[in-house]
């Protein structure tokens, strides 16, 4: 009898231990999902620099086609590279397109998918002002780029450009020339828990479920200064943010259209993919996602309030979409799979203009084909908003 009791106690302890371990994995996964990456280490080596070419170490990024940047000297230096000229073993040679800061030299570097570095004035030569937009969490830094002198009447249309998870406002620099050329005043904000914005306890992302309030504040700022309608542009999680704004804000009536690049339209699909990438069993990853919305589970993760991923599933909510959308997404996206974007486009062909590509990694569609990206955006804005006609 005692032996049976001991065996039962041992079995129960084993089951409890396994459950605790599974919960630990799920909590760790969920916490990684909502934790901002504020420090990015060097991830490549600059091996040789010439007048028109540069030799870099081979990484998953340095061998991809397109235009990119490289930060050097701890972020104090920056140069831009173009197409791959040669690859030999662990060395890849690329075009050297320009030097923005410092003097390129062999040493450690960090890949810059945004291509440009700095602000609209230093990177693009576009006049801008750094403004502070009041919000419920404090003042948000925001680049304000006015329309060019002598720009045509654009019916009071302003653009608001929203970067993705863990990115910076520099992500939006690639889109400014085409929008500015169409005569649109542009606002490029930071939002809560960005490196240069307000840190809101506990310093974690809401995956769009909270950040949309900050973009709403920027939309209000634009409307108070003369905007009558808004074009919202979002990359990755920035797409999830602007979709929440048009679904939940009273200011949505002023939004005329959306441009989404590699957007998150279904967090479950994205995070299932991320679980597989991290070699976390998908069922444990899903358990972690359930914790984000559970009263007790969210506290284990460290969240102050629940995050509801269901209302950020726009494949299921496709019938609720009410605005024209330009959706650009690459089938080679290594972070946010394009499947949900394709399904949304098929569900709403009346509203969604889908631009597919096959070689760009996450939110790098512009890098691989700048002319094609800008042409798609310009054509969409001209046709849907009747801007620049």
C-alpha positions in Angstrom: 0.0 0.0 0.0 2.8 2.4 1.0 4.6 1.5 -2.3 1.5 2.3 -4.3 1.1 5.6 -2.5 4.7 6.5 -3.1 4.4 5.6 -6.7 1.3 7.8 -7.1 3.0 10.7 -5.3 6.0 10.3 -7.6 3.8 10.2 -10.7 1.9 13.3 -9.6 5.2 15.1 -9.0 6.4 14.2 -12.4 3.2 15.4 -14.1 3.4 18.6 -12.1 7.0 19.1 -13.1 6.3 18.5 -16.8 3.4 21.0 -16.6 5.6 23.6 -14.9 8.3 23.1 -17.5 5.8 23.5 -20.3 4.4 26.7 -18.7 7.9 28.0 -18.3 8.6 27.5 -22.0 5.3 29.1 -23.0 5.9 32.1 -20.7 9.4 32.6 -22.0 8.2 32.5 -25.6 5.4 34.9 -24.9 7.7 37.3 -23.1 10.1 37.3 -26.0 7.3 38.2 -28.3 6.3 41.4 -26.4 9.8 42.5 -25.3 11.3 45.3 -27.4 14.9 44.9 -28.6 16.6 48.1 -27.8 20.1 47.0 -28.3 21.3 45.4 -31.5 24.8 44.0 -31.6 27.2 44.1 -34.5 26.3 41.3 -36.9 28.9 41.4 -39.7 32.5 42.2 -40.5 33.7 44.8 -43.0 36.7 43.1 -44.5 37.9 45.5 -47.2 36.8 48.9 -48.6 37.6 50.3 -52.0 36.5 53.3 -54.0 33.4 51.7 -55.5 33.1 48.4 -53.7 33.2 46.9 -50.2 33.9 43.3 -49.1 31.7 42.0 -46.2 31.5 38.7 -44.3 28.8 36.4 -45.6 25.6 36.4 -43.5 22.0 35.7 -44.3 21.5 39.5 -44.9 24.7 40.5 -46.7 24.1 38.1 -49.7 20.5 39.2 -50.5 19.8 41.4 -53.5 18.9 45.0 -53.2 20.1 48.2 -51.5 21.0 48.3 -47.9 23.1 50.2 -45.3 25.8 49.3 -42.9 26.4 51.0 -39.6 30.0 51.0 -38.4 32.0 52.3 -35.4 29.2 51.6 -32.9 26.6 53.4 -35.0 28.7 56.6 -35.6 29.6 55.6 -39.2 27.2 54.6 -42.0 27.6 53.7 -45.7 25.2 52.3 -48.3 25.6 49.2 -50.5 24.0 48.0 -53.7 24.1 44.8 -55.7 26.2 41.8 -55.1 29.2 41.8 -57.4 30.9 38.6 -56.3 30.8 35.9 -53.6 33.7 33.8 -52.7 33.6 31.5 -49.7 32.9 33.6 -46.7 33.3 36.9 -48.5 30.8 38.9 -50.5 31.6 41.9 -52.6 29.0 44.6 -53.1 28.7 48.0 -54.8 29.6 50.9 -52.5 26.9 53.5 -53.3 27.6 56.2 -50.8 29.1 57.2 -47.4 26.8 59.1 -45.0 28.9 59.3 -41.9 32.5 58.5 -40.9 35.2 56.8 -43.0 34.5 53.1 -44.0 37.3 50.9 -42.7 37.7 47.2 -41.9 36.0 46.2 -38.6 32.7 45.3 -37.0 29.5 46.5 -38.6 25.7 46.1 -38.4 23.3 45.6 -41.3 20.8 48.4 -41.9 17.7 47.2 -43.8 16.4 50.7 -44.0 19.1 51.7 -46.5 19.0 55.3 -45.3 20.2 56.5 -41.9 19.5 59.7 -40.0 16.4 61.9 -40.4 14.5 63.2 -43.4 16.9 66.2 -43.7 20.2 64.5 -43.3 19.3 61.3 -45.2 17.0 62.7 -47.9 17.5 66.5 -48.0 13.8 67.0 -47.1 13.0 69.8 -44.8 11.6 68.5 -41.5 10.8 69.5 -38.0 11.1 67.4 -34.8 7.8 67.8 -33.0 6.4 66.4 -29.8 2.9 65.0 -30.1 0.9 64.9 -26.8 -0.7 61.5 -26.1 -2.1 59.6 -23.1 1.3 58.3 -22.3 3.3 61.5 -22.7 4.9 63.4 -25.6 5.8 61.3 -28.6 8.8 62.4 -30.8 7.6 62.8 -34.4 9.2 63.9 -37.7 7.0 66.4 -39.5 7.8 66.8 -43.2 5.8 69.6 -44.8 4.5 69.4 -48.4 7.0 70.8 -50.9 6.7 74.4 -51.9 4.2 74.9 -54.7 2.7 71.4 -54.2 -0.6 70.8 -55.9 -3.8 70.8 -53.9 -4.1 67.3 -52.3 -7.5 67.8 -50.7 -6.0 68.2 -47.2 -4.5 64.7 -47.3 -1.7 63.9 -44.9 0.3 60.7 -44.5 1.2 59.1 -41.2 4.0 56.5 -41.4 4.2 53.8 -38.7 7.3 51.6 -38.3 7.3 48.0 -37.1 8.2 46.1 -34.0 11.7 46.8 -32.8 12.3 49.2 -35.6 12.9 52.9 -35.6 11.5 55.9 -37.5 14.3 55.4 -40.1 12.2 52.5 -41.5 9.9 55.1 -43.0 12.6 57.1 -44.7 12.3 54.9 -47.8 8.7 55.9 -48.4 9.1 59.7 -47.9 10.4 60.7 -51.3 7.4 59.3 -53.2 4.8 60.6 -50.8 6.5 64.0 -50.6 6.7 64.1 -54.4 2.9 63.6 -54.5 2.5 66.7 -52.3 1.6 65.0 -49.0 2.6 66.4 -45.7 4.0 63.5 -43.7 4.2 62.6 -40.0 6.6 59.9 -38.8 6.0 59.1 -35.1 7.5 57.1 -32.4 5.2 55.1 -30.2 5.3 53.8 -26.6 8.4 51.8 -25.6 10.4 52.9 -28.6 14.0 53.6 -27.9 13.4 57.4 -28.4 9.9 57.6 -26.9 8.1 57.2 -23.7 8.6 53.9 -21.8 5.3 52.8 -20.4 5.5 50.3 -17.5 6.2 47.4 -17.8 8.0 48.4 -21.0 6.5 45.7 -23.2 4.7 45.8 -26.5 1.0 45.3 -26.9 1.5 44.1 -30.5 -0.8 46.9 -31.8 -3.5 46.4 -29.1 -2.2 49.4 -27.2 0.1 51.3 -29.6 -2.8 52.3 -31.8 -3.7 54.9 -29.2 -0.4 56.7 -29.9 -1.0 56.8 -33.6 -4.5 58.1 -32.9 -2.9 61.0 -31.1 -0.7 61.7 -34.1 -3.8 61.5 -36.4 -5.5 64.0 -34.1 -2.4 66.3 -34.2 -2.6 66.2 -38.0 -6.4 67.0 -38.1 -5.9 69.9 -35.7 -3.4 71.4 -38.1 -5.4 71.3 -41.2 -5.5 67.7 -42.4 -9.0 66.6 -43.6 -8.2 63.0 -44.5 -5.3 60.6 -43.7 -3.3 58.0 -45.6 -1.9 55.6 -43.0 1.3 53.6 -43.9 2.5 50.7 -41.8 5.3 48.2 -41.9 5.0 44.8 -40.1 3.5 45.5 -36.6 2.9 49.0 -37.8 0.4 47.5 -40.1 -1.3 45.8 -37.1 -1.3 49.2 -35.4 -3.0 51.2 -38.1 -5.6 48.4 -38.7 -6.5 48.7 -35.0 -6.9 52.4 -35.4 -9.3 52.2 -38.3 -11.3 49.5 -36.4 -11.4 51.2 -33.0 -10.8 55.0 -33.2 -13.5 57.6 -33.8 -11.0 59.3 -36.0 -11.2 56.4 -38.5 -13.8 58.4 -40.4 -10.9 60.7 -41.6 -8.8 57.8 -42.9 -9.0 57.5 -46.6 -6.7 54.5 -47.4 -4.0 52.3 -46.0 -0.6 51.2 -47.4 0.7 48.1 -45.7 4.2 46.6 -46.2 4.8 43.1 -44.9 2.0 43.6 -42.4 0.8 41.5 -39.5 -2.8 40.7 -40.3 -2.9 37.5 -38.2 -0.7 37.3 -35.1 -1.5 33.6 -34.6 0.0 32.7 -38.0 3.1 34.9 -37.4 3.8 33.6 -33.9 3.2 29.9 -35.0 5.9 30.6 -37.6 8.2 32.2 -34.9 7.7 29.3 -32.6 8.9 26.9 -35.4 11.8 29.2 -36.1 12.8 29.1 -32.4 12.2 25.3 -32.2 9.4 25.8 -29.7 6.6 23.3 -30.2 3.7 25.2 -31.8 1.3 23.9 -29.1 3.5 25.5 -26.5 3.7 28.7 -28.5 -0.1 28.8 -28.7 -0.2 28.2 -25.0 2.0 31.3 -24.6 -0.3 33.3 -26.8 -3.3 32.3 -24.7 -1.4 33.6 -21.6 -1.2 37.1 -23.2 -5.0 37.4 -22.8 -5.5 35.5 -19.6 -5.9 37.4 -16.3 -3.3 35.3 -14.5 -1.2 34.3 -17.5 -0.5 37.9 -18.6 0.9 38.6 -15.1 3.3 35.7 -15.6 4.4 37.3 -18.9 4.7 40.7 -17.2 1.9 42.5 -19.0 -0.2 45.1 -17.1 -3.3 44.4 -19.3 -4.4 41.6 -21.6 -3.5 41.5 -25.3 -6.4 40.3 -27.5 -4.9 38.7 -30.6 -8.4 37.7 -31.9 -9.4 41.2 -32.7 -6.1 41.6 -34.7 -6.9 38.7 -37.0 -8.0 40.5 -40.2 -8.4 37.3 -42.2 -11.3 36.4 -40.0 -12.4 40.1 -39.9 -12.1 40.6 -43.7 -15.8 41.5 -44.0 -15.2 44.5 -41.6 -12.6 46.1 -43.9 -14.0 49.3 -45.3 -11.1 51.2 -46.8 -8.9 50.8 -49.9 -5.7 49.0 -49.0 -2.4 48.6 -50.9 -0.8 45.5 -49.5 2.8 44.7 -50.5 4.2 41.4 -49.3 7.0 39.1 -50.4 6.7 35.3 -50.4 10.3 35.2 -49.2 9.3 37.1 -46.0 11.3 35.3 -43.2 9.5 36.9 -40.3 5.9 37.5 -41.2 4.7 34.9 -43.7 2.7 36.2 -46.6 -0.1 33.6 -46.4 -2.5 35.7 -44.3 -2.0 38.8 -46.5 -2.8 36.6 -49.6 -5.9 35.3 -47.9 -7.1 38.8 -47.0 -6.5 40.0 -50.5 -8.5 37.0 -51.9 -11.3 37.7 -49.4 -11.6 41.4 -50.3 -10.5 41.9 -53.9 -12.9 44.9 -54.0 -10.7 46.8 -51.6 -7.3 45.2 -51.5 -4.7 45.8 -54.2 -2.1 43.1 -53.6 1.5 43.5 -54.9 3.4 40.2 -54.5 7.1 39.7 -54.8 9.4 36.7 -54.5 12.9 37.6 -53.3 12.6 40.3 -50.6 13.0 39.4 -46.9 10.8 41.0 -44.3 9.7 44.5 -45.2 12.5 44.8 -47.7 10.3 45.0 -50.8 11.5 48.5 -51.5 15.2 47.5 -51.1 14.9 44.9 -53.8 12.8 47.0 -56.2 12.7 50.7 -55.3 11.2 51.8 -58.6 8.5 49.1 -58.5 7.6 49.8 -54.9 7.4 53.6 -55.5 5.4 53.1 -58.7 2.9 50.9 -56.9 2.5 53.4 -54.0 2.2 56.4 -56.4 -0.3 54.6 -58.6 -2.5 53.6 -55.7 -2.5 57.1 -54.1 -3.3 58.8 -57.4 -6.1 56.4 -58.2 -7.7 55.9 -54.8 -7.2 59.3 -53.3 -7.2 61.3 -56.5 -4.0 63.0 -55.4 -1.6 64.5 -57.9 -4.1 64.5 -60.8 
